[in-house]
């Protein structure tokens, strides 16, 4: 029953998300842009008439400043309109921009940015040669659906499904009074908890990643976007681990393709599923009442979320590890932007993934010990 209910929730949520994202969040069609430009042009005419009638120089200057700003917005929208009908022009403009930024970084001696701009320019130039022109984010398609899951969407669903599936995984045995029968079976108690944990992980993985793959394939067929798996994206791998040390990559920087971003999303999702399932099984083992397990789990997530923002400004390195637990923004994990955000040089995907897997092991071992 729980699995079918969770399946309906997942399908319903994804359908709503796709509808909302395509209709509102990614509504950049030609008619909308033309209407936006037309409205701004009318406002500019109204301001010009007010400027002619106005006698106060300060107010007159204010109107003129608003007119200049609105004209800049119109030019930007007109450029977007050109790009919408001519993606080749946008890719070529981006290539010129990265080349210019590369030359500026070279003059300034900024070697970190130098490598990033250089790689971006090379890959864009290669796409121009191969005649692969694709506006990332200009339309809602399979890739945008998949990558947008990294920005908190997947984490939210993992939490909801973990509460639904896992909160009663052990406590329900007490509620239904099957615990005594379970404990008299010729099976080690540690294995009982381990099997329940694995079952929860598999259920959540099938529901979340399975549904994502299905929606990705369907959207890919509808929007004909599967052929763009090798188009560049702005997320760049900046660090690599050698032993216990993290070293910046300069000469071998690599722009992640859309396909690689998708694979990394699934990897981080699996890791987060492991640690979330470990936590929910732990609370379900402690409390015989499933409601207490739910409340405790939600309290823990809320506490970490509240403290996470405060830990970003802490100078003590050990406290800065807190934002790495339950990373709700997966893009920050595999794009290495967490290192800059919390100003901690050794942060990398390896550290975040390793820390959360370690936490999952601690939760499971603690659950086994308590259950014994």
DAJO-V397909 format. One record per pair of residues at least 12 apart in sequence whose C-alpha atoms are under 7 Angstrom apart, sorted by the first residue. I is the first residue (numbers start at 0). GAP is how many residues later the second one is. Records with the same first field share a line. If there is no record, write none. Layout:
# DAJO-V397909
I = GAP ; GAP
This chain:
# DAJO-V397909
1 = 163
5 = 155
6 = 200
21 = 118
25 = 112 ; 113 ; 114
27 = 110
29 = 51
32 = 44 ; 48
36 = 37 ; 40
39 = 30
43 = 23
46 = 16 ; 20
50 = 12
86 = 46 ; 47 ; 48
87 = 45
90 = 33 ; 42
94 = 26 ; 29 ; 30
97 = 19 ; 22 ; 23
98 = 22
100 = 16
101 = 12 ; 15 ; 16
111 = 138
114 = 135 ; 138
118 = 136
122 = 109
140 = 78 ; 79 ; 82 ; 84
141 = 74 ; 75 ; 77 ; 78 ; 83
142 = 115
145 = 70 ; 116
146 = 115
149 = 115 ; 179 ; 180 ; 181
150 = 178 ; 179 ; 180
151 = 176 ; 177
154 = 173
157 = 115
160 = 43
161 = 115 ; 118
162 = 131
164 = 35
165 = 34 ; 111 ; 114 ; 115
166 = 113 ; 114 ; 117 ; 123 ; 126 ; 127
167 = 116 ; 122
168 = 27 ; 112 ; 115
169 = 114 ; 115
170 = 113 ; 114 ; 116 ; 117 ; 118 ; 119
171 = 118
173 = 114
188 = 182 ; 183
189 = 178
192 = 175
196 = 80 ; 81 ; 84
199 = 77
200 = 72 ; 73 ; 76
204 = 65
208 = 57
228 = 28 ; 29 ; 30
229 = 27 ; 28 ; 29
230 = 26 ; 27
231 = 23 ; 24 ; 25 ; 26
232 = 22 ; 23 ; 24 ; 25
233 = 21
234 = 20 ; 21 ; 100
235 = 18 ; 19 ; 20 ; 99
236 = 16 ; 17 ; 18 ; 98 ; 99
237 = 15 ; 98
238 = 109
245 = 100
263 = 70
264 = 65
267 = 62
270 = 82 ; 85 ; 86
271 = 54
273 = 83 ; 86
274 = 81 ; 82 ; 84 ; 85
277 = 82 ; 85 ; 86
278 = 84
279 = 17
281 = 81 ; 82 ; 85
282 = 13 ; 14
284 = 82 ; 86
307 = 14 ; 15
310 = 12
311 = 30
319 = 22
323 = 28
324 = 31
332 = 16 ; 19
333 = 15
335 = 12 ; 13
